[in-house]
Amino acid sequence: MQKQSSRLALAAAGVTVVLWASAFVSIRSAGAAYSPGALALGRLLAGALVLGTVLLVRREGLPPRAAWPGIVTSGLLWFGAYMVVLNWGEQEVDAGTAAMVVNIGPILIALLGARFLKESLPPRLLAGMAVSFAGAVTVGLSMSGGSGGHASVLGVVLCLLAAVAYAGGVVSQKPALAHGSALQVTTFGCLVGAAACLPFAGQLVEEAGRAPLSATLNMVYLGVFPTALAFTTWAYALARTTAGRMGATTYAVPALVVVLAWVFLGELPGLLTLAGGALCLAGVAVSRSRARAAVTAGTAEST
């Protein structure tokens, strides 16, 4: 039973990583027509509509009172602040710089998880994260085009704030999952984030009136799949492993972004980009290898 649960959690994490990688492709279209706050609000409203419908159909109701502090905190930090600040930051820096700075997030998750959740920091996890971060930096350098990329101090600060908000949101969400289901925690976290972004409602209405259909459809896609579905599968997996290991898993995202940009945008990656993507995947494999070994050992003991 434990082995099956571990496999389901790994599959859920895989769904999350693939959909979050696809989000970078969609943001390129939607971000050209929508301002950062409007795009975040539109995405969250679409996600909340889908999640709320599923919640009603499943009749899960309100989460327990003990889950609310984590839901509200993660909703404000991750669903709200992170999405707005990241959208804004990516308008101020090139994609490579944004990728490098934001990928500080998993490292912060591991450190905050150790401090506030009393999670351990196994050597394999630290080694894997170091390898993956080196890969993310390599991908970022190749995407920024060296000195040809553009980066402002404001943009770097915004991306750094996005990484901090992401890490804080994940670490605060973990305790909530001990009391509420993945669907409950994700749905109400998304609603909290949407409520926090309501000041951008006027911009959303105005920009939706002149935005091309493709941009609006991409915004809806961001809400339904990388938000509603991917955040739910993320919460399911997070409830069954440590925040540090889940954070390390997201280092697979830069590698998948390279592949998706190649397939859907026709952007042929260079050798440096491919090498960075390979490092990202290798680091994820190293960081999760001990977890698989532990599960195997535990299963053997139980039988």
C-alpha positions as a printed Julia matrix, in Angstrom:
303×3 Matrix{Float64}:
   0.0    0.0     0.0
   2.82   2.4     0.89
   4.6    1.62   -2.39
   1.43   2.28   -4.4
   0.87   5.58   -2.57
   4.44   6.6    -3.37
   3.94   5.82   -7.04
   0.72   7.84   -7.15
   2.45  10.77   -5.48
   5.31  10.58   -7.98
   2.82  10.46  -10.87
   0.97  13.48   -9.43
   4.24  15.39   -9.15
   4.99  14.48  -12.77
   1.64  15.9   -13.93
   2.38  19.1   -12.03
   5.85  19.51  -13.52
   4.64  18.97  -17.1
   1.74  21.41  -16.76
   3.86  24.07  -15.02
   6.39  23.78  -17.83
   3.61  24.25  -20.38
   2.56  27.42  -18.56
   5.71  29.23  -19.7
   4.68  28.71  -23.32
   1.15  30.01  -22.7
   2.33  33.01  -20.66
   4.22  34.26  -23.7
   0.96  34.76  -25.58
  -1.24  35.9   -22.72
   1.42  38.18  -21.23
   1.65  40.16  -24.45
  -1.98  41.26  -24.15
  -2.58  41.31  -20.39
  -0.8   43.24  -17.65
   0.7   41.24  -14.75
  -2.15  41.79  -12.27
  -4.92  41.26  -14.82
  -3.32  38.07  -16.09
  -2.97  36.71  -12.55
  -6.59  37.54  -11.71
  -7.97  36.05  -14.93
  -5.94  32.89  -14.42
  -7.06  32.56  -10.79
 -10.73  33.18  -11.61
 -10.67  30.46  -14.27
  -8.93  28.11  -11.87
 -11.31  28.9    -9.0
 -14.35  28.27  -11.22
 -13.12  24.81  -12.18
 -11.97  23.91   -8.67
 -15.18  25.18   -7.08
 -17.29  23.13   -9.47
 -15.33  19.96   -8.73
 -15.51  20.67   -4.99
 -19.3   21.02   -5.15
 -19.69  17.85   -7.23
 -17.55  15.9    -4.75
 -19.35  17.54   -1.8
 -16.15  18.03    0.16
 -17.35  21.25    1.79
 -15.25  23.66    3.83
 -11.85  22.55    5.12
 -11.39  22.15    8.91
 -10.55  25.26   10.93
  -7.02  24.01   11.58
  -6.27  24.11    7.83
  -7.21  27.75    7.33
  -3.99  29.48    8.54
  -1.97  27.55    5.97
  -4.6   28.03    3.27
  -4.79  31.78    3.74
  -1.01  32.21    3.94
  -0.31  30.07    0.88
  -3.2   31.73   -0.97
  -1.79  35.21   -0.37
   1.85  34.31   -0.99
   1.73  31.68   -3.72
  -1.55  32.1    -5.58
  -1.6   35.87   -5.17
   1.76  37.59   -4.72
   3.85  35.03   -6.6
   1.77  35.14   -9.78
   1.56  38.93   -9.93
   5.21  39.55   -9.06
   6.49  36.87  -11.44
   4.38  38.21  -14.33
   5.75  41.68  -13.62
   9.32  40.51  -13.19
   9.33  38.65  -16.5
   8.48  41.93  -18.24
  11.58  43.55  -16.73
  14.17  40.83  -17.35
  14.88  38.29  -20.05
  13.58  34.75  -19.66
  17.0   33.35  -18.8
  17.58  35.75  -15.91
  14.08  35.11  -14.59
  14.65  31.35  -14.7
  17.93  31.63  -12.79
  16.58  33.88  -10.04
  13.24  32.12   -9.55
  14.99  28.76   -9.26
  16.36  29.89   -5.92
  12.86  28.93   -4.74
  13.43  25.17   -4.26
  16.55  25.9    -2.21
  14.56  28.26    0.0
  11.82  25.62    0.34
  14.34  23.08    1.63
  15.81  25.57    4.11
  12.43  26.82    5.33
  11.15  23.24    5.54
  14.08  22.33    7.76
  13.53  25.39    9.95
   9.75  25.45   10.32
   8.61  21.91    9.43
  11.57  20.12   11.05
  12.32  18.29    7.81
  15.69  16.67    7.33
  18.19  17.71    4.67
  19.68  14.42    3.41
  23.01  14.67    1.56
  21.44  13.25   -1.62
  18.76  15.94   -1.56
  21.34  18.71   -1.16
  23.61  17.22   -3.83
  20.71  16.8    -6.26
  19.53  20.36   -5.71
  23.06  21.66   -6.3
  23.29  19.77   -9.61
  19.81  20.91  -10.68
  20.49  24.53   -9.76
  23.68  24.42  -11.82
  21.56  23.11  -14.69
  18.99  25.88  -14.21
  21.76  28.49  -14.28
  23.15  26.92  -17.46
  19.73  26.99  -19.13
  19.25  30.57  -17.95
  22.58  31.71  -19.37
  21.82  30.08  -22.71
  18.36  31.68  -22.83
  19.58  35.14  -21.89
  22.07  35.16  -24.73
  24.96  36.27  -22.54
  25.47  40.02  -22.57
  22.72  40.4   -25.14
  19.97  39.65  -22.63
  18.29  42.5   -20.79
  17.87  42.68  -17.04
  16.95  45.54  -14.73
  17.56  45.74  -11.01
  13.8   46.01  -10.51
  13.22  42.85  -12.55
  15.8   40.85  -10.6
  14.3   42.04   -7.29
  10.8   41.1    -8.46
  11.92  37.61   -9.49
  13.67  37.21   -6.15
  10.46  38.23   -4.36
   8.6   35.69   -6.5
  11.0   32.97   -5.35
  10.52  33.96   -1.7
   6.71  34.04   -2.08
   6.77  30.64   -3.8
   8.87  29.1    -1.03
   6.78  30.65    1.74
   3.58  29.48    0.07
   4.76  25.87   -0.24
   6.01  25.66    3.35
   2.79  27.19    4.73
   0.65  24.88    2.58
   2.25  21.7     3.91
   0.68  21.86    7.44
  -2.75  22.66    5.95
  -2.66  19.36    4.05
  -2.55  17.5     7.36
  -6.09  18.74    8.03
  -7.73  19.33    4.63
  -7.75  17.42    1.35
  -5.62  18.44   -1.61
  -8.76  19.68   -3.4
  -9.94  21.74   -0.43
  -6.55  23.33    0.21
  -6.04  24.14   -3.49
  -9.58  25.45   -4.09
  -9.67  27.83   -1.15
  -6.05  28.87   -1.63
  -6.94  29.81   -5.21
 -10.01  31.74   -3.98
  -7.87  33.64   -1.45
  -5.39  34.52   -4.2
  -8.2   35.65   -6.52
  -9.67  37.82   -3.77
  -6.27  39.41   -3.18
  -6.02  40.21   -6.91
  -9.49  41.82   -7.19
  -7.97  45.34   -7.34
  -6.88  44.37  -10.87
 -10.47  43.6   -11.96
 -10.82  46.89  -13.85
  -7.64  46.21  -15.84
  -8.81  42.68  -16.62
 -12.15  43.85  -18.01
 -10.55  46.61  -20.06
  -7.77  44.44  -21.47
 -10.08  41.49  -22.2
 -12.1   43.75  -24.5
  -9.16  44.36  -26.82
  -7.05  41.22  -26.31
  -6.82  38.73  -29.19
  -8.74  35.5   -28.7
  -5.54  33.46  -28.57
  -4.27  35.43  -25.56
  -7.56  35.03  -23.69
  -7.66  31.31  -24.44
  -4.11  30.98  -23.14
  -5.13  32.78  -19.95
  -8.04  30.37  -19.51
  -5.69  27.44  -20.17
  -3.37  28.75  -17.45
  -6.27  28.79  -15.02
  -7.69  25.35  -15.86
  -4.55  23.23  -16.26
  -1.37  24.75  -14.74
  -3.46  26.2   -11.87
  -6.56  24.1   -11.11
  -5.19  20.69  -12.09
  -1.47  21.13  -11.47
  -1.8   22.81   -8.07
  -4.16  20.02   -6.96
  -1.79  17.25   -8.05
   1.02  19.22   -6.39
  -0.91  19.35   -3.1
  -1.68  15.62   -3.35
   2.03  14.83   -3.76
   3.16  17.36   -1.15
   0.9   15.73    1.45
   2.81  12.47    0.91
   6.43  13.67    0.94
   8.59  16.51    2.27
   8.48  20.07    1.01
  12.2   19.88    0.23
  11.87  16.9    -2.09
   8.83  18.39   -3.82
  10.72  21.63   -4.35
  13.66  19.71   -5.84
  11.27  17.94   -8.24
  10.34  21.26   -9.84
  13.89  21.54  -11.18
  12.63  19.3   -13.99
  10.55  22.27  -15.22
  13.41  24.12  -17.04
  14.31  20.96  -18.95
  10.69  20.43  -20.01
  10.32  24.09  -20.98
  13.23  23.61  -23.41
  11.49  20.57  -24.96
   8.07  22.24  -25.18
   9.53  25.42  -26.71
  11.26  23.2   -29.26
   8.08  21.24  -30.12
   5.46  24.02  -30.04
   7.43  27.18  -30.81
  10.06  25.73  -33.1
  12.85  27.1   -30.91
  15.77  24.76  -31.51
  17.82  24.54  -28.28
  21.57  24.95  -28.39
  24.07  22.52  -26.91
  24.45  24.64  -23.74
  20.68  24.62  -23.21
  20.48  20.85  -23.7
  23.37  20.33  -21.29
  21.64  22.48  -18.67
  18.39  20.58  -19.11
  20.22  17.27  -18.67
  21.79  18.57  -15.45
  18.36  19.6   -14.14
  16.95  16.12  -14.73
  20.03  14.41  -13.29
  19.77  16.5   -10.13
  16.08  15.61   -9.71
  16.94  11.91  -10.07
  19.67  12.19   -7.42
  17.46  14.15   -4.99
  14.66  11.58   -5.2
  16.81   8.43   -5.28
  17.05   8.12   -1.52
  13.27   8.49   -1.19
  12.73   5.53   -3.53
  15.3    3.46   -1.68
  13.62   4.24    1.64
  10.21   3.24    0.29
  11.62  -0.05   -1.05
  13.25  -0.8     2.28
  10.06   0.02    4.15
   8.02  -2.24    1.91
  10.45  -5.1     2.39
  10.27  -4.71    6.17
   6.46  -4.7     6.14
   6.31  -7.91    4.12
